[in-house]
Amino acid sequence: MTESPDPILVNFGKSAIALVDLLAENPPLGTMEKMIIENHLHVLHLAYSSWNRRQDPGQQIPHESISD
């Protein structure tokens, strides 16, 4: 017996596919629309990276250097 995926992840998958389909049509996007996509991708990356580190406490956290 398989367990059902979380509905939030199912909805996320549908939204990701819809965005891929939209971008495949090569629509003209305004600055605000591009910023919305980039911000959501960044937040998703941060949240997933944080969750992933908590799953493996021994995992090394890469050090980022800030250059002027």
C-alpha positions as CSV (number, residue, x, y, z in Angstrom):
1,M,0.0,0.0,0.0
2,T,1.4,3.4,-1.0
3,E,0.9,6.5,1.0
4,S,-0.8,9.5,-0.6
5,P,1.4,12.5,-1.3
6,D,0.7,15.6,0.7
7,P,-1.9,17.8,-1.1
8,I,0.3,20.8,-0.8
9,L,3.0,19.1,-2.7
10,V,0.5,17.9,-5.3
11,N,-0.7,21.6,-5.8
12,F,2.9,22.8,-5.9
13,G,3.6,20.3,-8.7
14,K,0.6,21.4,-10.7
15,S,1.7,25.0,-10.3
16,A,5.3,24.2,-11.3
17,I,4.0,22.5,-14.4
18,A,1.7,25.4,-15.2
19,L,4.6,27.8,-14.9
20,V,6.8,25.6,-17.2
21,D,4.0,25.5,-19.8
22,L,3.6,29.2,-19.6
23,L,7.3,29.9,-20.0
24,A,7.5,27.5,-22.9
25,E,5.1,29.8,-24.8
26,N,7.7,32.5,-24.4
27,P,5.3,35.3,-23.3
28,P,6.4,38.8,-22.8
29,L,6.8,39.2,-19.0
30,G,7.1,42.6,-17.3
31,T,9.6,43.4,-14.6
32,M,7.1,42.8,-11.8
33,E,6.2,39.3,-13.2
34,K,9.9,38.4,-13.5
35,M,10.6,39.6,-10.0
36,I,7.6,37.6,-8.6
37,I,9.0,34.4,-10.3
38,E,12.6,35.0,-9.1
39,N,11.5,35.8,-5.5
40,H,9.3,32.7,-5.3
41,L,12.2,30.5,-6.6
42,H,14.6,32.1,-4.1
43,V,12.2,31.6,-1.1
44,L,11.6,28.0,-2.2
45,H,15.3,27.3,-2.5
46,L,15.9,28.7,1.0
47,A,13.1,26.8,2.6
48,Y,14.1,23.5,0.9
49,S,17.8,23.9,1.8
50,S,16.9,24.6,5.4
51,W,14.6,21.6,5.5
52,N,17.2,19.4,3.9
53,R,19.9,20.4,6.4
54,R,17.5,19.5,9.3
55,Q,17.1,16.0,7.7
56,D,20.8,15.3,8.0
57,P,22.2,17.1,11.0
58,G,25.8,16.0,10.1
59,Q,25.6,17.7,6.7
60,Q,28.1,20.5,6.3
61,I,26.8,24.0,5.7
62,P,28.7,25.7,2.8
63,H,30.3,29.0,3.8
64,E,29.5,31.8,1.4
65,S,32.0,34.5,0.9
66,I,30.8,38.1,0.4
67,S,33.0,40.1,-1.9
68,D,32.9,43.9,-2.2
